Amino acid sequence: MATRPENFHEQLLALRQEYIRRLPEKLGEIEAEWADLLRANWDAEKLRTVHRRAHSLVGSGATFGFPSLSDSARTIEQVLKELTDQPRPDDGSIENRIDELLMELRKAVIQASRELPALSQEEDTDLDVLATPTSRTRMVYLVEGDEIPARDLALQLRDFGYEVRIFNTLKSLREALKFPPPNAIIMDILMPDGDGISALADISRDTAEGVPALVVTVLTDFEARLRAVRAGAGAYLLKPVDIGELVDKLDHLTGNKPADPFRVLVIDDSTVLTEYYALILRHAGMLTRTCQDPTQVMTALEDFNVDLILTDVYMPGCDGFELAAVLRQQDTYRSVPIVFLSTEMDLDKQLTALGTGADEFLTKPITPHHLISAVTSRATRARLLRELMLHDSLTGLLNHSTVKERLVKELAQAMRHHVPVSLAMIDIDHFKSINDRYGHLAGDRVIKSLARLLQQRLRQSDLIGRYGGEEFLILLYDTTGQKAQTLMDKLRGDFSELKHQASEELFRATFSCGIAAVSREIKAPALTDIADRALYQAKHNGRNQVLLVNA
Amino acid sequence: MTSRALKRILYVEDETDIQTVAKLALESVGGFEVEICNSGTNALKRAPAFAPDLILLDVMMPDMDGPATLTALRALPGTADTAVIFMTAKVQNSEVENYKKLGAIDVIPKPFDPMTLAQTVREIWARHGDKT
C-alpha cells in the first residue's frame, strides 16, 4: 500500500497547490460571513459559522505548511470564542479588532499565494483581487449533480476568468445563498435533491435584485424551456455544453463588458432648449455636447466620436433638412443617426425629413422618458452596426482591415513614446484537418474559443484582431519580447487544455505563435512580416510552440 | 484489547482539505488502510462494516461533534471498545485529560504535520498496546 516517497511528496505538493488556489475563496467566505454577522445584528448562529470557518483554517493552514495562516486564524477563533453567548460589545472595539485580524489573515493568504507558480502578467492581477475583495472577480455558482463533469466545466470556466464554486445539491446552494450572491448561477435541471428550475424560481422570488441564472440541461422539451423562462433564466443551453457559447452567455448576463456611455450632439437655436434636452440625456447617463448654430456643427463634432445627433428642424442659417444632407455627404457621418425634434405635425413634412437622411422625427413637446428611449434605441442600433463594420462577425475581434489600420497608428504612437511593444501572430495548428474531421461548425467553435481566451486574458490596451481564417494578430503594448513570450506560452498551454465539442466527441486543438519584439524604428508591414516568419518557423519546428524574434 | 498490528484506520473529519491530506499521509507514508467519513453520523453507518483497528476522530464537527460520536460508537457492538484518538486544535493538558476520560487513548494536536502523522499514530498505538 505504501507508495514511493517521491510520489508521496509529489502528491502532497499537488494537494498543497490546490489548497493555496482555494485560499482566496475561503478568505472571501470568512469576510462575507463576518459582514453578514454584522448586518444580522450579531446572530448567534452566524457567529458560530464564522467561528467554525476560522477554526477550520487553524486546522488546515499549518498542515499545508502555512503556520502564520494558522496563527492569524487562531487569534480570530479565540476572540470569537470569548464572544459566544455574550451580548455584542457596543463600543465598536470588537469590530475593529476582527477587521484588523482579518487584514492579518488576508496578508497571510497573499503570502501563501505567492508560492503558486508564476502566472506572468496575471499574477499581479490575482493579488490585486485579493487586496480588494469582491471587486473584480466574477463568481459563478455551478449547480450540477455530477461531480466529474462539474469539475471539468469549472476548470474551463476558470480559464475564462470566472471563479467557480460547485454545488452538488440544491440544499448546499440554498445555504450559500444566505450570503452575498454570486454574479451568476449555472443550474442543472435534474438535481439529486429536487428540480433546478423550481429552485431558480425560489431564488428570484427571495432575492431583491435577483441573480442572473442560466440553465444547462439534457431536457429538450418546450415545457422545460418555458418553465426556465418563467423562472427568470437568461439562457437555456443543452448538454454537452459548448464552452464558447456558455462563456458568451455568462459575459452577457454578468455585464462583463461595461457599456460606454452614448455620445449625443444636441442642436437647437434656442439655448434654453438645447440645455434642457442635454440635461435630460445626461440624467440618463449619456455624454452630451450642445450647439446653437448649425453652421458650426463640424467644429462641435470634432473629437467627439458622436453616436447620435438630435436636431431642431427650423433654425436660422441652415435648417435641419440641409444639415442632414451636409452630414450625409461625409463618409465619417454617413451612418450616424440623426433625429429631428420639431413642432411639425404635418406628416408630409415629416416624410420629407426622413427622405433627406433623418432617421426619426420626434414631435415637441416631448416627455423626457420618450426622448430617452427614442435616443437609446437609435444609438444602440447604430453602435451595433458600427461594431459589425469594424469587427469580425464570428469572433467579435477587430477584422483584418481594422486591425491593420490600428496597428499602424498604435505602433507609431509606441515609437514616439519609446514604449516597448511586441507583435504576436497566432495560427491554429492543423486547422484544415479539424474542419475535415469534425466539420466546419466545430472549426468555428475552436476559432471562437481562442478569440474568447485572448479577449479575456489580454489587456484592454492590447490590440487583438482576426487576421485571417484561423490567424490572429496581437499587439502587446508596453511588453518586452521576454514578457510577451511568457504570456503567449501560458496562453498556448491553456488553450491546448480546452476541450472543444464536435457532434460525437470532444477534441483538443493547439496553436503556434511567432512574436516580433520591437527594438528599433520599424514600420507596421515590416514588423508584421517578421512576426509572420517567426510563426512559420514555429510551425516548421513542430507546431504547438511560441517563437520569439527580435525585430 | 490485545496488542495487535495496526492496519485499518477510520478517519472522521468534516473538512475535505484535511481528509485528503490525512488519507495521503496515512496511506502513503504509514501503509495503513484508511476509510474517511465526513461526519459522525456517517461514521456510525460505516464503522461496523469497515471494522477499524483505530478510529481518528475530529473534535469540532457540525451537528455531531467528536465526543458525541464517540459515545454513539461505544453503543455499537462492533466498536464498543475500538481504540479512538481525538484530533483537535486545543491542546491544553487539562483538556487532553478530559478527552482521555471520555475513553480516547490519546489526542493528536491539529494542525498536524503530514510527514510525521503516521509515525505519531504508530507511537501512540505502541504505547497503548504496552499498557493493555
Interface residues (C-beta under 8 A of the other chain):
Chain A: M1 A2 T3 P5 N7 F8 Q11 L12 L15 Y19 R52 H55 S56 V58 G59 S60 G61 A62 T63 F64 S70 R74 E77
Chain B: E15 D17 I18 T20 V21 L24 A25 E27 S28 V29 G30 G31 F32 E33 M60 P62 A89 K110 P111 F112 D113 P114
